[in-house]
């Protein structure tokens, strides 16, 4: 596992701000849930963490190492898409744990 820190993370698409000034500290081993209505920025925030979206402003740290300027392949994160990329024959739990199992992650 790893700690996660967001400092002033913002994502804008032109004049529209999808995520505004997020500050967050998640300790190693801590469990976090993002909950909110459709369109509030949950997926955009996750895409920035994974490196699939650039950060317009702010910084992202994993284990005190700045990662917002790293490509997705260098961040050592997995991302399960809401649709299209799920395995329909697997349960939700299995879809989420599949990348960890493939990397032989131990918890």
Biopython code that builds the backbone (N, CA, C, O; Angstrom):
import numpy as np
from Bio.PDB.StructureBuilder import StructureBuilder

atoms = [
    (1, "UNK", "N", (0.838, -1.173, 0.000)),
    (1, "UNK", "CA", (0.000, 0.000, 0.000)),
    (1, "UNK", "C", (0.886, 1.240, 0.000)),
    (1, "UNK", "O", (2.113, 1.138, 0.026)),
    (2, "UNK", "N", (0.258, 2.405, -0.029)),
    (2, "UNK", "CA", (1.011, 3.658, -0.065)),
    (2, "UNK", "C", (0.148, 4.786, 0.471)),
    (2, "UNK", "O", (-1.080, 4.696, 0.483)),
    (3, "UNK", "N", (0.801, 5.844, 0.913)),
    (3, "UNK", "CA", (0.059, 7.036, 1.311)),
    (3, "UNK", "C", (-0.222, 7.871, 0.067)),
    (3, "UNK", "O", (0.472, 7.760, -0.943)),
    (4, "UNK", "N", (-1.244, 8.701, 0.157)),
    (4, "UNK", "CA", (-1.645, 9.552, -0.959)),
    (4, "UNK", "C", (-1.905, 10.952, -0.430)),
    (4, "UNK", "O", (-2.614, 11.123, 0.561)),
    (5, "UNK", "N", (-1.332, 11.956, -1.091)),
    (5, "UNK", "CA", (-1.543, 13.352, -0.713)),
    (5, "UNK", "C", (-1.878, 14.160, -1.953)),
    (5, "UNK", "O", (-1.186, 14.077, -2.968)),
    (6, "UNK", "N", (-2.946, 14.944, -1.863)),
    (6, "UNK", "CA", (-3.330, 15.868, -2.915)),
    (6, "UNK", "C", (-3.247, 17.269, -2.342)),
    (6, "UNK", "O", (-3.775, 17.539, -1.264)),
    (7, "UNK", "N", (-2.586, 18.156, -3.062)),
    (7, "UNK", "CA", (-2.424, 19.543, -2.611)),
    (7, "UNK", "C", (-2.969, 20.482, -3.682)),
    (7, "UNK", "O", (-2.338, 20.686, -4.719)),
    (8, "UNK", "N", (-4.127, 21.044, -3.427)),
    (8, "UNK", "CA", (-4.712, 22.035, -4.328)),
    (8, "UNK", "C", (-5.002, 21.522, -5.720)),
    (8, "UNK", "O", (-4.893, 22.274, -6.688)),
    (9, "UNK", "N", (-5.371, 20.251, -5.843)),
    (9, "UNK", "CA", (-5.588, 19.645, -7.162)),
    (9, "UNK", "C", (-6.857, 20.204, -7.809)),
    (9, "UNK", "O", (-7.944, 20.183, -7.232)),
    (10, "UNK", "N", (-6.671, 20.698, -9.017)),
    (10, "UNK", "CA", (-7.752, 21.294, -9.796)),
    (10, "UNK", "C", (-7.662, 20.781, -11.223)),
    (10, "UNK", "O", (-6.569, 20.596, -11.757)),
    (11, "UNK", "N", (-8.825, 20.550, -11.843)),
    (11, "UNK", "CA", (-8.875, 20.172, -13.259)),
    (11, "UNK", "C", (-9.925, 21.022, -13.944)),
    (11, "UNK", "O", (-11.097, 21.024, -13.565)),
    (12, "UNK", "N", (-9.476, 21.749, -14.967)),
    (12, "UNK", "CA", (-10.378, 22.579, -15.755)),
    (12, "UNK", "C", (-10.363, 22.109, -17.201)),
    (12, "UNK", "O", (-9.334, 21.690, -17.731)),
    (13, "UNK", "N", (-11.518, 22.191, -17.813)),
    (13, "UNK", "CA", (-11.669, 21.934, -19.238)),
    (13, "UNK", "C", (-12.168, 23.244, -19.836)),
    (13, "UNK", "O", (-13.367, 23.520, -19.813)),
    (14, "UNK", "N", (-11.265, 24.042, -20.363)),
    (14, "UNK", "CA", (-11.642, 25.377, -20.829)),
    (14, "UNK", "C", (-12.087, 26.220, -19.647)),
    (14, "UNK", "O", (-11.362, 26.351, -18.662)),
    (15, "UNK", "N", (-13.288, 26.795, -19.747)),
    (15, "UNK", "CA", (-13.799, 27.631, -18.651)),
    (15, "UNK", "C", (-14.537, 26.820, -17.584)),
    (15, "UNK", "O", (-14.923, 27.368, -16.551)),
    (16, "UNK", "N", (-14.736, 25.511, -17.826)),
    (16, "UNK", "CA", (-15.435, 24.656, -16.864)),
    (16, "UNK", "C", (-14.436, 24.005, -15.911)),
    (16, "UNK", "O", (-13.478, 23.374, -16.359)),
    (17, "UNK", "N", (-14.646, 24.149, -14.618)),
    (17, "UNK", "CA", (-13.792, 23.515, -13.611)),
    (17, "UNK", "C", (-14.502, 22.283, -13.085)),
    (17, "UNK", "O", (-15.535, 22.383, -12.423)),
    (18, "UNK", "N", (-13.936, 21.107, -13.387)),
    (18, "UNK", "CA", (-14.538, 19.833, -12.993)),
    (18, "UNK", "C", (-14.170, 19.445, -11.563)),
    (18, "UNK", "O", (-14.988, 18.872, -10.844)),
    (19, "UNK", "N", (-12.947, 19.757, -11.153)),
    (19, "UNK", "CA", (-12.450, 19.463, -9.804)),
    (19, "UNK", "C", (-11.752, 20.720, -9.315)),
    (19, "UNK", "O", (-10.883, 21.259, -10.001)),
    (20, "UNK", "N", (-12.126, 21.188, -8.136)),
    (20, "UNK", "CA", (-11.601, 22.469, -7.663)),
    (20, "UNK", "C", (-10.893, 22.333, -6.311)),
    (20, "UNK", "O", (-11.509, 21.982, -5.304)),
    (21, "UNK", "N", (-9.591, 22.617, -6.311)),
    (21, "UNK", "CA", (-8.796, 22.783, -5.092)),
    (21, "UNK", "C", (-8.997, 21.659, -4.063)),
    (21, "UNK", "O", (-9.395, 21.911, -2.926)),
    (22, "UNK", "N", (-8.721, 20.436, -4.474)),
    (22, "UNK", "CA", (-8.852, 19.281, -3.581)),
    (22, "UNK", "C", (-7.571, 19.121, -2.759)),
    (22, "UNK", "O", (-6.474, 19.033, -3.310)),
    (23, "UNK", "N", (-7.726, 19.086, -1.452)),
    (23, "UNK", "CA", (-6.631, 18.812, -0.521)),
    (23, "UNK", "C", (-7.028, 17.567, 0.261)),
    (23, "UNK", "O", (-8.110, 17.505, 0.846)),
    (24, "UNK", "N", (-6.137, 16.574, 0.265)),
    (24, "UNK", "CA", (-6.487, 15.282, 0.840)),
    (24, "UNK", "C", (-5.232, 14.558, 1.294)),
    (24, "UNK", "O", (-4.205, 14.589, 0.615)),
    (25, "UNK", "N", (-5.321, 13.908, 2.444)),
    (25, "UNK", "CA", (-4.258, 13.028, 2.931)),
    (25, "UNK", "C", (-4.877, 11.684, 3.267)),
    (25, "UNK", "O", (-5.783, 11.598, 4.096)),
    (26, "UNK", "N", (-4.385, 10.638, 2.622)),
    (26, "UNK", "CA", (-4.838, 9.273, 2.891)),
    (26, "UNK", "C", (-3.610, 8.498, 3.354)),
    (26, "UNK", "O", (-2.641, 8.350, 2.610)),
    (27, "UNK", "N", (-3.658, 8.014, 4.571)),
    (27, "UNK", "CA", (-2.516, 7.291, 5.143)),
    (27, "UNK", "C", (-2.386, 5.897, 4.527)),
    (27, "UNK", "O", (-3.355, 5.328, 4.025)),
    (28, "UNK", "N", (-1.189, 5.375, 4.580)),
    (28, "UNK", "CA", (-0.925, 4.010, 4.138)),
    (28, "UNK", "C", (-1.845, 3.054, 4.887)),
    (28, "UNK", "O", (-1.884, 3.074, 6.118)),
    (29, "UNK", "N", (-2.582, 2.223, 4.167)),
    (29, "UNK", "CA", (-3.488, 1.254, 4.778)),
    (29, "UNK", "C", (-4.882, 1.779, 5.051)),
    (29, "UNK", "O", (-5.774, 1.006, 5.401)),
    (30, "UNK", "N", (-5.088, 3.071, 4.899)),
    (30, "UNK", "CA", (-6.405, 3.669, 5.133)),
    (30, "UNK", "C", (-7.315, 3.399, 3.933)),
    (30, "UNK", "O", (-6.842, 3.287, 2.802)),
    (31, "UNK", "N", (-8.612, 3.296, 4.183)),
    (31, "UNK", "CA", (-9.606, 3.021, 3.156)),
    (31, "UNK", "C", (-10.389, 4.299, 2.876)),
    (31, "UNK", "O", (-10.854, 4.957, 3.807)),
    (32, "UNK", "N", (-10.538, 4.658, 1.596)),
    (32, "UNK", "CA", (-11.226, 5.883, 1.217)),
    (32, "UNK", "C", (-12.289, 5.572, 0.176)),
    (32, "UNK", "O", (-12.053, 4.793, -0.748)),
    (33, "UNK", "N", (-13.450, 6.177, 0.325)),
    (33, "UNK", "CA", (-14.538, 6.040, -0.644)),
    (33, "UNK", "C", (-14.888, 7.421, -1.166)),
    (33, "UNK", "O", (-15.032, 8.364, -0.388)),
    (34, "UNK", "N", (-15.027, 7.546, -2.479)),
    (34, "UNK", "CA", (-15.498, 8.785, -3.089)),
    (34, "UNK", "C", (-16.966, 8.592, -3.424)),
    (34, "UNK", "O", (-17.331, 7.677, -4.161)),
    (35, "UNK", "N", (-17.795, 9.450, -2.884)),
    (35, "UNK", "CA", (-19.232, 9.327, -3.068)),
    (35, "UNK", "C", (-19.788, 10.686, -3.455)),
    (35, "UNK", "O", (-19.464, 11.699, -2.836)),
    (36, "UNK", "N", (-20.626, 10.701, -4.482)),
    (36, "UNK", "CA", (-21.236, 11.953, -4.901)),
    (36, "UNK", "C", (-22.088, 11.736, -6.129)),
    (36, "UNK", "O", (-22.040, 10.670, -6.743)),
    (37, "UNK", "N", (-22.867, 12.736, -6.490)),
    (37, "UNK", "CA", (-23.759, 12.600, -7.643)),
    (37, "UNK", "C", (-22.984, 12.556, -8.958)),
    (37, "UNK", "O", (-21.810, 12.921, -9.018)),
    (38, "UNK", "N", (-23.644, 12.115, -9.976)),
    (38, "UNK", "CA", (-23.071, 12.077, -11.318)),
    (38, "UNK", "C", (-22.629, 13.481, -11.728)),
    (38, "UNK", "O", (-23.374, 14.449, -11.576)),
    (39, "UNK", "N", (-21.412, 13.573, -12.247)),
    (39, "UNK", "CA", (-20.914, 14.853, -12.725)),
    (39, "UNK", "C", (-20.203, 15.702, -11.698)),
    (39, "UNK", "O", (-19.854, 16.847, -11.985)),
    (40, "UNK", "N", (-19.974, 15.167, -10.487)),
    (40, "UNK", "CA", (-19.343, 15.988, -9.443)),
    (40, "UNK", "C", (-17.813, 15.930, -9.467)),
    (40, "UNK", "O", (-17.168, 16.652, -8.707)),
    (41, "UNK", "N", (-17.215, 15.088, -10.322)),
    (41, "UNK", "CA", (-15.757, 15.058, -10.465)),
    (41, "UNK", "C", (-15.057, 13.829, -9.924)),
    (41, "UNK", "O", (-13.826, 13.783, -9.913)),
    (42, "UNK", "N", (-15.809, 12.825, -9.472)),
    (42, "UNK", "CA", (-15.179, 11.612, -8.904)),
    (42, "UNK", "C", (-14.280, 10.921, -9.925)),
    (42, "UNK", "O", (-13.118, 10.635, -9.639)),
    (43, "UNK", "N", (-14.810, 10.656, -11.097)),
    (43, "UNK", "CA", (-14.033, 9.961, -12.136)),
    (43, "UNK", "C", (-12.874, 10.810, -12.627)),
    (43, "UNK", "O", (-11.793, 10.285, -12.895)),
    (44, "UNK", "N", (-13.082, 12.100, -12.746)),
    (44, "UNK", "CA", (-12.001, 12.998, -13.170)),
    (44, "UNK", "C", (-10.866, 12.964, -12.155)),
    (44, "UNK", "O", (-9.696, 12.932, -12.535)),
    (45, "UNK", "N", (-11.198, 12.970, -10.878)),
    (45, "UNK", "CA", (-10.177, 12.902, -9.833)),
    (45, "UNK", "C", (-9.407, 11.584, -9.925)),
    (45, "UNK", "O", (-8.178, 11.581, -9.848)),
    (46, "UNK", "N", (-10.111, 10.472, -10.089)),
    (46, "UNK", "CA", (-9.445, 9.177, -10.210)),
    (46, "UNK", "C", (-8.576, 9.108, -11.457)),
    (46, "UNK", "O", (-7.487, 8.536, -11.426)),
    (47, "UNK", "N", (-9.048, 9.684, -12.547)),
    (47, "UNK", "CA", (-8.265, 9.702, -13.793)),
    (47, "UNK", "C", (-6.982, 10.518, -13.614)),
    (47, "UNK", "O", (-5.943, 10.172, -14.176)),
    (48, "UNK", "N", (-7.051, 11.602, -12.830)),
    (48, "UNK", "CA", (-5.834, 12.376, -12.553)),
    (48, "UNK", "C", (-4.864, 11.570, -11.695)),
    (48, "UNK", "O", (-3.656, 11.599, -11.931)),
    (49, "UNK", "N", (-5.383, 10.851, -10.700)),
    (49, "UNK", "CA", (-4.518, 10.018, -9.857)),
    (49, "UNK", "C", (-3.789, 8.972, -10.693)),
    (49, "UNK", "O", (-2.599, 8.726, -10.499)),
    (50, "UNK", "N", (-4.513, 8.361, -11.622)),
    (50, "UNK", "CA", (-3.937, 7.304, -12.458)),
    (50, "UNK", "C", (-3.054, 7.850, -13.575)),
    (50, "UNK", "O", (-2.304, 7.097, -14.195)),
    (51, "UNK", "N", (-3.139, 9.162, -13.836)),
    (51, "UNK", "CA", (-2.335, 9.753, -14.901)),
    (51, "UNK", "C", (-3.025, 9.764, -16.252)),
    (51, "UNK", "O", (-2.398, 10.058, -17.270)),
    (52, "UNK", "N", (-4.319, 9.446, -16.270)),
    (52, "UNK", "CA", (-5.060, 9.437, -17.527)),
    (52, "UNK", "C", (-5.567, 10.830, -17.887)),
    (52, "UNK", "O", (-5.971, 11.062, -19.026)),
    (53, "UNK", "N", (-5.553, 11.748, -16.946)),
    (53, "UNK", "CA", (-5.871, 13.170, -17.141)),
    (53, "UNK", "C", (-4.752, 13.978, -16.508)),
    (53, "UNK", "O", (-4.229, 13.609, -15.456)),
    (54, "UNK", "N", (-4.392, 15.063, -17.138)),
    (54, "UNK", "CA", (-3.382, 15.937, -16.546)),
    (54, "UNK", "C", (-4.021, 16.807, -15.460)),
    (54, "UNK", "O", (-5.224, 17.067, -15.483)),
    (55, "UNK", "N", (-3.212, 17.239, -14.531)),
    (55, "UNK", "CA", (-3.664, 18.126, -13.462)),
    (55, "UNK", "C", (-3.507, 19.561, -13.963)),
    (55, "UNK", "O", (-2.427, 19.942, -14.415)),
    (56, "UNK", "N", (-4.564, 20.353, -13.887)),
    (56, "UNK", "CA", (-4.477, 21.759, -14.312)),
    (56, "UNK", "C", (-3.700, 22.582, -13.304)),
    (56, "UNK", "O", (-2.977, 23.511, -13.665)),
    (57, "UNK", "N", (-3.858, 22.229, -12.034)),
    (57, "UNK", "CA", (-3.210, 22.956, -10.949)),
    (57, "UNK", "C", (-3.060, 22.010, -9.760)),
    (57, "UNK", "O", (-3.892, 21.121, -9.574)),
    (58, "UNK", "N", (-2.033, 22.184, -8.969)),
    (58, "UNK", "CA", (-1.845, 21.388, -7.762)),
    (58, "UNK", "C", (-0.838, 20.269, -7.947)),
    (58, "UNK", "O", (-0.185, 20.157, -8.984)),
    (59, "UNK", "N", (-0.727, 19.440, -6.912)),
    (59, "UNK", "CA", (0.279, 18.373, -6.876)),
    (59, "UNK", "C", (-0.309, 17.105, -6.286)),
    (59, "UNK", "O", (-1.155, 17.150, -5.393)),
    (60, "UNK", "N", (0.159, 15.958, -6.807)),
    (60, "UNK", "CA", (-0.244, 14.642, -6.302)),
    (60, "UNK", "C", (1.014, 13.909, -5.850)),
    (60, "UNK", "O", (1.998, 13.822, -6.585)),
    (61, "UNK", "N", (0.964, 13.381, -4.619)),
    (61, "UNK", "CA", (2.095, 12.638, -4.055)),
    (61, "UNK", "C", (1.646, 11.236, -3.660)),
    (61, "UNK", "O", (0.574, 11.053, -3.084)),
    (62, "UNK", "N", (2.479, 10.254, -3.977)),
    (62, "UNK", "CA", (2.291, 8.881, -3.516)),
    (62, "UNK", "C", (3.540, 8.534, -2.720)),
    (62, "UNK", "O", (4.654, 8.577, -3.243)),
    (63, "UNK", "N", (3.347, 8.193, -1.457)),
    (63, "UNK", "CA", (4.481, 7.944, -0.551)),
    (63, "UNK", "C", (5.480, 9.097, -0.582)),
    (63, "UNK", "O", (6.689, 8.879, -0.657)),
    (64, "UNK", "N", (4.969, 10.319, -0.526)),
    (64, "UNK", "CA", (5.772, 11.550, -0.485)),
    (64, "UNK", "C", (6.569, 11.802, -1.764)),
    (64, "UNK", "O", (7.421, 12.690, -1.792)),
    (65, "UNK", "N", (6.303, 11.027, -2.830)),
    (65, "UNK", "CA", (6.963, 11.244, -4.118)),
    (65, "UNK", "C", (5.956, 11.885, -5.070)),
    (65, "UNK", "O", (4.862, 11.359, -5.272)),
    (66, "UNK", "N", (6.327, 13.006, -5.642)),
    (66, "UNK", "CA", (5.423, 13.702, -6.558)),
    (66, "UNK", "C", (5.250, 12.884, -7.836)),
    (66, "UNK", "O", (6.229, 12.503, -8.477)),
    (67, "UNK", "N", (3.982, 12.618, -8.203)),
    (67, "UNK", "CA", (3.711, 11.758, -9.357)),
    (67, "UNK", "C", (2.881, 12.425, -10.450)),
    (67, "UNK", "O", (2.683, 11.835, -11.512)),
    (68, "UNK", "N", (2.392, 13.642, -10.213)),
    (68, "UNK", "CA", (1.483, 14.241, -11.202)),
    (68, "UNK", "C", (2.159, 14.536, -12.531)),
    (68, "UNK", "O", (1.472, 14.752, -13.529)),
    (69, "UNK", "N", (3.482, 14.550, -12.571)),
    (69, "UNK", "CA", (4.196, 14.764, -13.828)),
    (69, "UNK", "C", (4.694, 13.454, -14.444)),
    (69, "UNK", "O", (5.345, 13.474, -15.489)),
    (70, "UNK", "N", (4.394, 12.316, -13.809)),
    (70, "UNK", "CA", (4.814, 11.013, -14.322)),
    (70, "UNK", "C", (3.766, 10.433, -15.265)),
    (70, "UNK", "O", (2.578, 10.712, -15.105)),
    (71, "UNK", "N", (4.186, 9.623, -16.252)),
    (71, "UNK", "CA", (3.212, 8.956, -17.114)),
    (71, "UNK", "C", (2.469, 7.869, -16.332)),
    (71, "UNK", "O", (2.967, 7.416, -15.301)),
    (72, "UNK", "N", (1.302, 7.445, -16.791)),
    (72, "UNK", "CA", (0.526, 6.422, -16.078)),
    (72, "UNK", "C", (1.334, 5.156, -15.781)),
    (72, "UNK", "O", (1.185, 4.573, -14.707)),
    (73, "UNK", "N", (2.170, 4.731, -16.695)),
    (73, "UNK", "CA", (2.935, 3.491, -16.514)),
    (73, "UNK", "C", (3.937, 3.566, -15.368)),
    (73, "UNK", "O", (4.357, 2.532, -14.848)),
    (74, "UNK", "N", (4.323, 4.770, -14.971)),
    (74, "UNK", "CA", (5.313, 4.936, -13.903)),
    (74, "UNK", "C", (4.676, 5.175, -12.534)),
    (74, "UNK", "O", (5.392, 5.374, -11.553)),
    (75, "UNK", "N", (3.344, 5.158, -12.451)),
    (75, "UNK", "CA", (2.667, 5.474, -11.186)),
    (75, "UNK", "C", (2.324, 4.246, -10.355)),
    (75, "UNK", "O", (1.989, 4.384, -9.179)),
    (76, "UNK", "N", (2.395, 3.068, -10.922)),
    (76, "UNK", "CA", (2.113, 1.823, -10.200)),
    (76, "UNK", "C", (0.715, 1.837, -9.591)),
    (76, "UNK", "O", (0.536, 1.546, -8.408)),
    (77, "UNK", "N", (-0.281, 2.184, -10.423)),
    (77, "UNK", "CA", (-1.678, 2.227, -9.983)),
    (77, "UNK", "C", (-2.533, 1.453, -10.964)),
    (77, "UNK", "O", (-2.188, 1.297, -12.136)),
    (78, "UNK", "N", (-3.655, 0.974, -10.459)),
    (78, "UNK", "CA", (-4.635, 0.308, -11.319)),
    (78, "UNK", "C", (-5.902, 1.150, -11.342)),
    (78, "UNK", "O", (-6.196, 1.874, -10.391)),
    (79, "UNK", "N", (-6.642, 1.049, -12.424)),
    (79, "UNK", "CA", (-7.862, 1.824, -12.592)),
    (79, "UNK", "C", (-8.905, 0.899, -13.192)),
    (79, "UNK", "O", (-8.682, 0.318, -14.254)),
    (80, "UNK", "N", (-10.038, 0.757, -12.527)),
    (80, "UNK", "CA", (-11.130, -0.063, -13.046)),
    (80, "UNK", "C", (-12.188, 0.887, -13.582)),
    (80, "UNK", "O", (-12.784, 1.653, -12.824)),
    (81, "UNK", "N", (-12.422, 0.840, -14.889)),
    (81, "UNK", "CA", (-13.387, 1.731, -15.504)),
    (81, "UNK", "C", (-14.804, 1.339, -15.124)),
    (81, "UNK", "O", (-15.086, 0.181, -14.819)),
    (82, "UNK", "N", (-15.689, 2.328, -15.148)),
    (82, "UNK", "CA", (-17.076, 2.094, -14.752)),
    (82, "UNK", "C", (-17.776, 1.145, -15.713)),
    (82, "UNK", "O", (-18.620, 0.352, -15.294)),
    (83, "UNK", "N", (-17.445, 1.214, -16.961)),
    (83, "UNK", "CA", (-18.068, 0.330, -17.945)),
    (83, "UNK", "C", (-17.071, 0.055, -19.064)),
    (83, "UNK", "O", (-16.000, 0.659, -19.108)),
    (84, "UNK", "N", (-17.413, -0.829, -19.939)),
    (84, "UNK", "CA", (-16.642, -1.204, -21.130)),
    (84, "UNK", "C", (-15.410, -2.042, -20.841)),
    (84, "UNK", "O", (-15.093, -2.931, -21.631)),
    (85, "UNK", "N", (-14.706, -1.804, -19.752)),
    (85, "UNK", "CA", (-13.472, -2.538, -19.484)),
    (85, "UNK", "C", (-13.647, -3.586, -18.390)),
    (85, "UNK", "O", (-12.669, -4.209, -17.976)),
    (86, "UNK", "N", (-14.866, -3.791, -17.918)),
    (86, "UNK", "CA", (-15.100, -4.793, -16.889)),
    (86, "UNK", "C", (-15.282, -6.166, -17.526)),
    (86, "UNK", "O", (-15.740, -6.280, -18.663)),
    (87, "UNK", "N", (-14.920, -7.194, -16.789)),
    (87, "UNK", "CA", (-15.145, -8.559, -17.239)),
    (87, "UNK", "C", (-16.529, -8.988, -16.778)),
    (87, "UNK", "O", (-16.750, -9.145, -15.577)),
    (88, "UNK", "N", (-17.467, -9.183, -17.704)),
    (88, "UNK", "CA", (-18.853, -9.454, -17.317)),
    (88, "UNK", "C", (-19.053, -10.772, -16.573)),
    (88, "UNK", "O", (-20.041, -10.928, -15.854)),
    (89, "UNK", "N", (-18.142, -11.712, -16.733)),
    (89, "UNK", "CA", (-18.279, -13.008, -16.071)),
    (89, "UNK", "C", (-17.729, -12.995, -14.639)),
    (89, "UNK", "O", (-17.860, -13.978, -13.910)),
    (90, "UNK", "N", (-17.110, -11.871, -14.242)),
    (90, "UNK", "CA", (-16.531, -11.765, -12.905)),
    (90, "UNK", "C", (-17.416, -10.903, -12.000)),
    (90, "UNK", "O", (-18.146, -10.029, -12.469)),
    (91, "UNK", "N", (-17.334, -11.168, -10.707)),
    (91, "UNK", "CA", (-18.042, -10.341, -9.726)),
    (91, "UNK", "C", (-17.348, -8.981, -9.635)),
    (91, "UNK", "O", (-16.255, -8.806, -10.174)),
    (92, "UNK", "N", (-17.970, -8.028, -8.965)),
    (92, "UNK", "CA", (-17.367, -6.711, -8.758)),
    (92, "UNK", "C", (-16.039, -6.868, -8.016)),
    (92, "UNK", "O", (-15.030, -6.276, -8.398)),
    (93, "UNK", "N", (-16.054, -7.667, -6.960)),
    (93, "UNK", "CA", (-14.825, -7.894, -6.184)),
    (93, "UNK", "C", (-13.709, -8.453, -7.054)),
    (93, "UNK", "O", (-12.563, -8.013, -6.969)),
    (94, "UNK", "N", (-14.049, -9.419, -7.884)),
    (94, "UNK", "CA", (-13.038, -10.053, -8.740)),
    (94, "UNK", "C", (-12.501, -9.056, -9.780)),
    (94, "UNK", "O", (-11.304, -9.056, -10.068)),
    (95, "UNK", "N", (-13.368, -8.214, -10.341)),
    (95, "UNK", "CA", (-12.925, -7.196, -11.287)),
    (95, "UNK", "C", (-11.948, -6.228, -10.639)),
    (95, "UNK", "O", (-10.964, -5.824, -11.259)),
    (96, "UNK", "N", (-12.218, -5.855, -9.393)),
    (96, "UNK", "CA", (-11.355, -4.909, -8.699)),
    (96, "UNK", "C", (-10.028, -5.546, -8.297)),
    (96, "UNK", "O", (-8.976, -4.915, -8.396)),
    (97, "UNK", "N", (-10.082, -6.788, -7.846)),
    (97, "UNK", "CA", (-8.846, -7.443, -7.380)),
    (97, "UNK", "C", (-8.030, -8.066, -8.506)),
    (97, "UNK", "O", (-6.870, -8.421, -8.296)),
    (98, "UNK", "N", (-8.599, -8.204, -9.674)),
    (98, "UNK", "CA", (-7.904, -8.861, -10.776)),
    (98, "UNK", "C", (-6.517, -8.261, -11.072)),
    (98, "UNK", "O", (-5.550, -9.016, -11.178)),
    (99, "UNK", "N", (-6.385, -6.924, -11.209)),
    (99, "UNK", "CA", (-5.040, -6.381, -11.465)),
    (99, "UNK", "C", (-4.054, -6.669, -10.330)),
    (99, "UNK", "O", (-2.866, -6.879, -10.574)),
    (100, "UNK", "N", (-4.548, -6.677, -9.096)),
    (100, "UNK", "CA", (-3.668, -6.972, -7.962)),
    (100, "UNK", "C", (-3.208, -8.426, -7.985)),
    (100, "UNK", "O", (-2.047, -8.726, -7.707)),
    (101, "UNK", "N", (-4.117, -9.309, -8.313)),
    (101, "UNK", "CA", (-3.779, -10.730, -8.391)),
    (101, "UNK", "C", (-2.766, -10.968, -9.515)),
    (101, "UNK", "O", (-1.828, -11.750, -9.357)),
    (102, "UNK", "N", (-2.958, -10.299, -10.632)),
    (102, "UNK", "CA", (-2.037, -10.457, -11.765)),
    (102, "UNK", "C", (-0.633, -9.980, -11.407)),
    (102, "UNK", "O", (0.347, -10.496, -11.944)),
    (103, "UNK", "N", (-0.522, -9.004, -10.509)),
    (103, "UNK", "CA", (0.784, -8.504, -10.078)),
    (103, "UNK", "C", (1.278, -9.223, -8.841)),
    (103, "UNK", "O", (2.331, -8.882, -8.302)),
    (104, "UNK", "N", (0.533, -10.211, -8.388)),
    (104, "UNK", "CA", (0.858, -11.015, -7.214)),
    (104, "UNK", "C", (0.976, -10.152, -5.958)),
    (104, "UNK", "O", (1.875, -10.329, -5.136)),
    (105, "UNK", "N", (0.039, -9.214, -5.839)),
    (105, "UNK", "CA", (-0.035, -8.332, -4.649)),
    (105, "UNK", "C", (-0.478, -9.160, -3.450)),
    (105, "UNK", "O", (-1.372, -10.000, -3.563)),
    (106, "UNK", "N", (0.142, -8.924, -2.312)),
    (106, "UNK", "CA", (-0.207, -9.636, -1.077)),
    (106, "UNK", "C", (-0.772, -8.638, -0.084)),
    (106, "UNK", "O", (-0.147, -7.609, 0.173)),
    (107, "UNK", "N", (-1.938, -8.917, 0.480)),
    (107, "UNK", "CA", (-2.488, -8.072, 1.540)),
    (107, "UNK", "C", (-2.844, -8.872, 2.731)),
    (107, "UNK", "O", (-3.323, -8.323, 3.723)),
]
sb = StructureBuilder()
sb.init_structure("model")
sb.init_model(0)
sb.init_chain("A")
sb.init_seg("    ")
for serial, (resi, resn, name, xyz) in enumerate(atoms, 1):
    if name == "N":
        sb.init_residue(resn, " ", resi, " ")
    sb.init_atom(name, np.array(xyz, "f"), 0.0, 1.0, " ", f" {name:<3s}", serial, name[0])
structure = sb.get_structure()
